[in-house]
Amino acid sequence: MATDDLAELDQDVAEVRRRVEALANDMRGLGMELRFSSEEYGPEKDFDGIVTRTITFSFRVSLQD
């Protein structure tokens, strides 16, 4: 994998993480208790030469009293 591929992928992953954090903050603003965790796998290159990384987010949401 080329360094440029990994750098672009890292930027995309950072943007996804930023958007998930923004979503979590919006939900907290609605009075919800929210916790999330993430697991990351990769990077991998498929048979078409596409570099991918898998990120799994788990959310726990509850209402605040």
Phi and psi in degrees as GROMACS dihedral restraints (atoms count N, CA, C in turn):
[ dihedral_restraints ]
;  ai    aj    ak    al  type     phi  dphi    fc
    3     4     5     6     1   -73.9    20    10
    4     5     6     7     1   149.7    20    10
    6     7     8     9     1   -59.4    20    10
    7     8     9    10     1   -38.3    20    10
    9    10    11    12     1   -61.8    20    10
   10    11    12    13     1   -39.8    20    10
   12    13    14    15     1   -59.7    20    10
   13    14    15    16     1   -45.3    20    10
   15    16    17    18     1   -68.7    20    10
   16    17    18    19     1   -37.8    20    10
   18    19    20    21     1   -64.9    20    10
   19    20    21    22     1   -42.5    20    10
   21    22    23    24     1   -66.2    20    10
   22    23    24    25     1   -41.2    20    10
   24    25    26    27     1   -63.1    20    10
   25    26    27    28     1   -41.4    20    10
   27    28    29    30     1   -60.6    20    10
   28    29    30    31     1   -40.3    20    10
   30    31    32    33     1   -64.6    20    10
   31    32    33    34     1   -42.5    20    10
   33    34    35    36     1   -63.4    20    10
   34    35    36    37     1   -42.9    20    10
   36    37    38    39     1   -63.2    20    10
   37    38    39    40     1   -41.9    20    10
   39    40    41    42     1   -62.0    20    10
   40    41    42    43     1   -39.0    20    10
   42    43    44    45     1   -66.5    20    10
   43    44    45    46     1   -41.0    20    10
   45    46    47    48     1   -62.0    20    10
   46    47    48    49     1   -46.3    20    10
   48    49    50    51     1   -61.8    20    10
   49    50    51    52     1   -39.3    20    10
   51    52    53    54     1   -63.1    20    10
   52    53    54    55     1   -42.0    20    10
   54    55    56    57     1   -69.7    20    10
   55    56    57    58     1   -36.3    20    10
   57    58    59    60     1   -66.1    20    10
   58    59    60    61     1   -41.1    20    10
   60    61    62    63     1   -63.7    20    10
   61    62    63    64     1   -40.4    20    10
   63    64    65    66     1   -63.0    20    10
   64    65    66    67     1   -41.4    20    10
   66    67    68    69     1   -61.5    20    10
   67    68    69    70     1   -44.4    20    10
   69    70    71    72     1   -61.0    20    10
   70    71    72    73     1   -41.4    20    10
   72    73    74    75     1   -65.7    20    10
   73    74    75    76     1   -39.4    20    10
   75    76    77    78     1   -61.0    20    10
   76    77    78    79     1   -43.7    20    10
   78    79    80    81     1   -66.1    20    10
   79    80    81    82     1   -38.6    20    10
   81    82    83    84     1   -63.1    20    10
   82    83    84    85     1   -36.6    20    10
   84    85    86    87     1   -64.8    20    10
   85    86    87    88     1   -20.9    20    10
   87    88    89    90     1   -87.9    20    10
   88    89    90    91     1     4.8    20    10
   90    91    92    93     1    91.1    20    10
   91    92    93    94     1    15.1    20    10
   93    94    95    96     1   -97.2    20    10
   94    95    96    97     1   144.1    20    10
   96    97    98    99     1   -88.0    20    10
   97    98    99   100     1   123.0    20    10
   99   100   101   102     1  -134.7    20    10
  100   101   102   103     1   132.6    20    10
  102   103   104   105     1  -129.1    20    10
  103   104   105   106     1   143.0    20    10
  105   106   107   108     1  -141.5    20    10
  106   107   108   109     1   153.9    20    10
  108   109   110   111     1  -133.0    20    10
  109   110   111   112     1   164.3    20    10
  111   112   113   114     1  -142.1    20    10
  112   113   114   115     1   151.1    20    10
  114   115   116   117     1  -127.1    20    10
  115   116   117   118     1   140.6    20    10
  117   118   119   120     1  -124.2    20    10
  118   119   120   121     1   137.4    20    10
  120   121   122   123     1  -130.4    20    10
  121   122   123   124     1   146.1    20    10
  123   124   125   126     1   111.7    20    10
  124   125   126   127     1  -166.5    20    10
  126   127   128   129     1   -76.8    20    10
  127   128   129   130     1   156.3    20    10
  129   130   131   132     1  -131.4    20    10
  130   131   132   133     1   155.2    20    10
  132   133   134   135     1  -118.6    20    10
  133   134   135   136     1   124.0    20    10
  135   136   137   138     1   -86.0    20    10
  136   137   138   139     1  -178.6    20    10
  138   139   140   141     1   -67.4    20    10
  139   140   141   142     1   -18.3    20    10
  141   142   143   144     1   -87.0    20    10
  142   143   144   145     1    -2.9    20    10
  144   145   146   147     1    87.3    20    10
  145   146   147   148     1     9.8    20    10
  147   148   149   150     1   -85.1    20    10
  148   149   150   151     1   128.7    20    10
  150   151   152   153     1   -89.3    20    10
  151   152   153   154     1   128.3    20    10
  153   154   155   156     1  -130.8    20    10
  154   155   156   157     1   159.3    20    10
  156   157   158   159     1  -138.2    20    10
  157   158   159   160     1   138.1    20    10
  159   160   161   162     1  -103.4    20    10
  160   161   162   163     1   129.6    20    10
  162   163   164   165     1  -124.6    20    10
  163   164   165   166     1   125.4    20    10
  165   166   167   168     1  -110.0    20    10
  166   167   168   169     1   122.5    20    10
  168   169   170   171     1  -104.9    20    10
  169   170   171   172     1   136.3    20    10
  171   172   173   174     1  -117.7    20    10
  172   173   174   175     1   130.9    20    10
  174   175   176   177     1  -116.2    20    10
  175   176   177   178     1   142.4    20    10
  177   178   179   180     1  -125.8    20    10
  178   179   180   181     1   117.5    20    10
  180   181   182   183     1  -120.5    20    10
  181   182   183   184     1   135.5    20    10
  183   184   185   186     1  -145.2    20    10
  184   185   186   187     1   159.0    20    10
  186   187   188   189     1   -86.3    20    10
  187   188   189   190     1   139.4    20    10
  189   190   191   192     1   -84.1    20    10
  190   191   192   193     1   147.0    20    10
